[in-house]
């Protein structure tokens, strides 16, 4: 996603798929959360081009992401070894998962990659949040995101 562009429409549900709520959680089931706020941004790649990146803006203290040592400014590169193309895809992965599920993430911090395992939490019914996707902050001329 390019900041400011609309999110692509989700693919239609496969025939025989279980009904889901508006959050993507199984109908009547709890919703998973990773406890962080994300955004998509275009960043420089190793070949001199641009690539869509999943960036971490904020992490809930003692939440699943915090316990997995993920922090603001980190770039999430892959979910269970599958490369990510944007924050909306990441959020959809969380929404289609179950609380208590263990997920492997590949994270880039300071130009170095590391793997971590996250056990998804359960979203409190009164909590309106999820793994939240927000618009990217204003980036400089290089289009590299800056995180407060």
Secondary structure, 3 states (H helix, E strand, C coil): CCCCCCCCCCCCCCCCCCCECCCCCECCCCCEECCEEEEEEEEECCCCCEEEEEEEEEECCCCHHHHCCCCCCCEEEEECCEECCCHHHHHHHHHCCCCCCEEEEEEEECCEEEEEEEECEECCCCCCCCCEECCCCCCCCCCCCCCC
